[in-house]
Amino acid sequence: MTESELKESDDETRKWYSDYLDLMEHKRNPNYGRAQCFHCLLSPEGDDPIFIGINRLVAKGLEYMN
């Protein structure tokens, strides 16, 4: 494979992945959402003992601001 063919293949792969992510957001796929938000401090899925409960605290603070 030549260098230009590799670059073209990489570009096609990036385009496909971008289209896939757009589709997941459009379909509102809950598994995709959980995967995207897994490491977020607001995620209730977090099990780091340092951050347990911080999602509720931040959510209340955001609610107060509105």
Secondary structure in CASP SS format (residue, H / E / C, confidence):
PFRMAT SS
TARGET T0000
AUTHOR 0000-0000-0000
METHOD secondary structure of the structure
MODEL  1
M C 1.00
T C 1.00
E H 1.00
S H 1.00
E H 1.00
L H 1.00
K H 1.00
E H 1.00
S H 1.00
D H 1.00
D H 1.00
E H 1.00
T H 1.00
R H 1.00
K H 1.00
W H 1.00
Y H 1.00
S H 1.00
D H 1.00
Y H 1.00
L H 1.00
D H 1.00
L H 1.00
M H 1.00
E H 1.00
H H 1.00
K H 1.00
R C 1.00
N C 1.00
P H 1.00
N H 1.00
Y H 1.00
G H 1.00
R H 1.00
A H 1.00
Q H 1.00
C H 1.00
F C 1.00
H C 1.00
C C 1.00
L C 1.00
L C 1.00
S C 1.00
P C 1.00
E C 1.00
G C 1.00
D C 1.00
D C 1.00
P C 1.00
I C 1.00
F C 1.00
I C 1.00
G C 1.00
I H 1.00
N H 1.00
R H 1.00
L H 1.00
V H 1.00
A H 1.00
K H 1.00
G H 1.00
L H 1.00
E H 1.00
Y H 1.00
M H 1.00
N C 1.00
END
